[in-house]
Amino acid sequence: MDGSTPQFNILQPLDSLQYRYQQPVANIVVDIGHNLAWNMGWNYYQYAKGPDSFVGPTARRYFHANAVTESLRYEF
């Protein structure tokens, strides 16, 4: 996505709003029986500033995380 903005602050990194959004997701449900089910989900988040972009006086920006959720569902 192109987030070109006017450059009002000379300390602001150029093209600071350019990003690529990807989020893989996996979900599984296992029916245990007698109205009981086990659920599990996984998400992966990542943010990285491109190698060709200037980030100014700060370090390169990079973040990633794996998030796992589990639940046990009972229906009555």
Secondary structure, DSSP 8 states (H G I E B T S, - for coil): ---------TTS-TTTT-------EEEEEEEEETTEEEEEEEEEEEEE--TTS--TTS---EEEEEEEEEEEEE--
